[in-house]
């Protein structure tokens, strides 16, 4: 018996558009209006526009939809240009210091010209450096005009003692945040990630001093970001990053998938990779062998899998803009708590959330660090 698709209609509409862009040419005005609202909420308008432009379909859809998508593509390209220039300025500020800088996430995809880069929206520059070089880089950027946002004393301490990155830096002449990481996940989290193997395997790009993660590590970092660092709400675009990179690297390297499994086992990243493989196949029909994740040394238990199977799609996919789902709200709340529980031990998590709740009730009582 064929499996019945029980997903809500608006989820099917968005996923069908992503998987089979040619289906767009048959949409009526009502479907187009809903799709554009969903894509905007999921930050996928630029991605869809780039897909349609590549396939020569932008002129085959209604003029209003085409104009809106073209506008999103222009916006995405402007963002990418701004972040590219910010990277140029950061390297200028570090000139002569011979500090290896690993570029992460959206800017790394752009540097590598990956298939998920065209039309991708991103406004931040994420960098990975060794903890030993963290102070030197921060000092260099501050001397060249970058500034930290005003933070409460508590938030300043949180970043300095418990986070995997320092407070974001922004140059007053530009609006791009520079997030400098010294590791890839919270040092307090249940999943302990040693950044050294990632740095050692990094690949140099054409510009001096700039690196990106190796293909296997780039995919693993995407998985960690999704299922360890994030709350998953409206986060379909990051699963799409994973899906696109899996397809691309698998086509470029015959044994990429096996190398990815071996790398995940070596680094203890089986759980986030398991979920990324599972949901990429479930939602995006990724051409991934069904038994690939069975080779992982670490896998979530049966109960965790069932709960995630029901909750993740409700959070990952955008809610209907006119008819929000109560069940989706519950799923998002549970995944919010899960993300905090993964990132912080209970003795830190309880006072942390209590303090955040206190500030939400009495915001005027927050003390800003000088």
N, C-alpha and C positions, 0 to 999 in steps of 0.2 A: 504493500500500500504506500502511495506517495505521501511524504511528510507534508502536513499542512502548515503553511506559514501563518503563525498567529501574531506576528508583529503588527502594531498599529499602522493604519494606512499611510500616515505621514512619514513613518520610519521607512516603510517599503519604498515610498516615492523617492526619498533622499538616497537610499542605498542603491536603488536601481539606476538612478542618475549617475552615481559614482562608478558603478560596475559596468554599465552599458550607456555611455554618453549619447549614443545615437538614438536612444529611446526618447530623448528630449524633443525631437522634431515632431513627435505625435502628441505632445501635451496640449491640453486646452488652457484657456486663460485662468481658470480656477486653480489648476495644478501649478501653473507657472507662478501665480501669486504666492501660493503656499511654499513652493520650492525656494523661491528667492528669499523669503523670510527665514526659512530653516537654514539655508546656506549662510545667510548673514549671521545668524545666531551661532552657527558652528564655525564661523570664520573660514568658510570654504568657497566664498564667492569668487575670489581670485583664482583659486585652484580650478574650479569648474570652467571659468573663462579661459584659462590657459589650455585646458584639455580640449575645449571646443575649438579654440583657435588653431591648435595643432592638427585637429581632425578636419578642419575646414568647415565647421558647422555653425560658426557664429552668425553667418548671414542666412542660415536656414531656420532661425527661430524668430519669434515675434520681435519687432523692432524695439519695443520698450524693454523687454528682457535683455536683448542684445546690448542696448545702451547701458543698462545697469551693470551688466557683467563686464563690459569694456571699462566702465568707470572703476570697478573693483580691481581689475587687472592693472590699471594705471596706478591706483593707490598702492597695490602690492609692490609694484616695481619701484615706486617712489620710496617706500619703506626699505626695500632691499638696498637701494642706492644710498639711503641715509646710514644704514648699518654698515655698509661697505666702507663708506667714508669714515665712520667712527672707528672701525678697525684700523684704517690707515693712520688716523690721528693717535690712536693708542700706540701703534708701533713707532710713530714719530716720537712720542713721549718717552719711549723705552729705548730709543736709538743708542747703540753702543754698549748696552748692558748685557747682551748675549744671554737673555733669559728666554728659554723655550716657552712659547705661548700656544696652547692647544685650543683651537676654536671649536665650539660645541653647537649643537642644535641647528637652527635655521641658517645661520651664516655658514656653518660647515657644509650643509647641503648645497648651498649656493657656490661655495668655493670648489666643490667637487662636481658641480653641474649634474646633480642627481635628478631623476625624473620627478621627484616631489618638490623640487625647488621652484619651478615656474609658477608664478601666481601665489606662492605661499606668503601668508601674512606673518610678519614678525617685527617687533619694534625694539627688541633688546639684543645686546651683544653678550653672549655667554662665553667665558674663557675659563680654562683650567690651567693652573700652574701648581708648582710644588708648594707645600706649606712653608718651606724655608724661604721662598721668594715672594711670599704674599706681602710682607711688610714693605719690601723694596718697591714692588709694583704699585701698591697703594700710595706710598710716599711720592713716587714719581708722577703719578697721575694728579695727585693733589697739588703738587708744585706747578704743574702745567695748566691748572685752572679747573679741573674736575672737582665736584663737590658731592658730599653725602646729603641725602634728604635729612630733614630734621627728624630725629627719633626720640622716643621716650627712653629714659634710662634703662628700663627693663628690656626694650627691644634692642638697644645697643648691646647690652650684656648677652642677650639671646644670640645675636649674630656672632659676637666675639668668642663665646664659650661653647655654644651648643649647635651652631649651624655649619653647613658644608660650604658656606660662602660668606664673604664680608658684606657689609651694607652696600647697596647699589651706589654707583658713582655716575653723576650726570654733569656734563659740561653745560654751563649756563647759555652758551650760544647755540646749543643743539638740544634735542629732547630725547636722545637715545640713552637708555640706561645700560651701563656696563656692569655686568654681574661677574665677579671674579670668584671662581670656585677653587678650593684646594682639595676637594674630593667630590664624589658623584652622588652621595646621599648623606643623610644626617649621621654624624658620628655617634649619636646616641641611639640610633635605630636598631631594630632587631637584625637587620641585614647589614653586616659589616663588610664594607667594600674597601679594599686596599687600592688606592689610586696608582701605585707604582707600576703594576703590570700594564695599565692603560697608557701611562706616559711612555713606558719603554717601547711599546708597540706602535706608538703614534707615527703617522706618515707625514713627511715634510711636503709642503706645497711650494709653489714657485717663488713666493715672496720669502725673503730671509727671515728666519726666526718664527715663522708661522707653521703650525702643524694642525692636522685633524686626526681623529681617532682612526684606527684601522677599520676596515669594513665590518669585521665581526664585532669589534668593540662599539662601533657606531650603532649597530643594530641592538646590541645588548643595552647600551645606554638609553636608547629609545624605550626599550622594554622596562628598564628600571624607572625611568621618568614616569611612565604610565602607571605601573602597578606597585610602585614603592613610594614615589615622591608626590604624586598628584592625587587629587580627590575625584578625578574622572568625570566630573560634571561638564557636559558639553565639550568633551575632549576627543571627539572622533578624529580630528585632524592629526593627532599624534599616532593613533592607530593606523591611519592612512599613511603616515610617514613610514611606520614599520612595514606595512604591506608593500609599499612601493620599493623600499630598500631591499626587502626579501626577494622580490621579483627581479630587481636589477642585478644585485650581486650574485644571485643564483644563475642568472643568464651569462654573467661575465666569468664566473669561476665554477667549473664543473663540480667541485667538492665543497662548495661554500657551506651548504647546510650542515654537512658532517663536521666541518671545522667550527661552525657556530656552536653546535652541541658540545663539542670537546672544550671549547673556550668557556662556555657557560658552566660546565662541570668543574673546570679548573678554578674558576673564580667564585663558585658557589652561588650562581645566579639562576638556578633552575626554575625557581618559582615565578619570578616575573617573566621569564622567557616562555614558560609553559602557558601562562595566561595570554600573552601576546600572540603566540601561535594559534591558540584555541579560538580567540575572538576574531583574529584576522581571517581565519577560515570560516567562522560562523557568520560574520557580518559582511565581509568583503569578498567572500568566495576565493580566498587566496589559494593558489595552486601549491599547497604544502601537503606532503604525504601525511596521512592520518596518524601514522604511528611514529612520527618524528619525535614528538615530545616524550614518548615512552623511553627514549634513550637518556633522558635527563636523570641525574642522580638524585636531585631534590625536586619533589613535586608536591603540590597541595593535596591535602586529604580529600576523601570523597565528599564529606559534608561541605567543606569550603568550596569545592568545585560547584556543587549544586546551588549554593547560595549565590556565588558569583555569576553563575550561568543566568540566573533570573535578575540579579540586580545590575550588573554591569551595562547591559544594553539600555536599560531604563535611564541610567545616568549618562552614559557615553553619548547617546543620541539626543539631539535637542527635543525639548518638549514642544507639543503643538502650541503655537503662539496664542490661540484663542481658547483652547481646551486643555489646560495643564492637567496632568495625571496625578492623582493623590498617591498612587503606588510609586510613581517615579520620584515624588518628593520623599517618600519613606526610603527608597533605595539610595537616593543621593545623601540623605542624612546618615544612613548606615555606613556608606562608603567614606563620608567625611570623617566619622569617628574612626573607621578602620585606618585611614591614612595617618591620622594623628597617633593612633596606637602603634603603628609600624615605625613611626619616626621618633617616638619618645617613650622611655620607660614610664610606668605608671606613677612612680614617685615624682617625676617631673611633669607628666601630662596633666595630672589633676590640678596642681597649683597654676600651671600655665593656662589651662582653659578657664579656671576660676578667675584669674587676673584679667583675661581677655573679656570675660562676661562682665566683670566689674567695670572695666573701661567703657564697654558698650552702654552701660547704664549711667555711668558718671564720667563722660569723656573729658570734662573740664579738669578732672583731678589728675590727669596724666602729666607727669613731669618730663619735660623735653630736655635732652642732654645738650650741653653747650658745644 
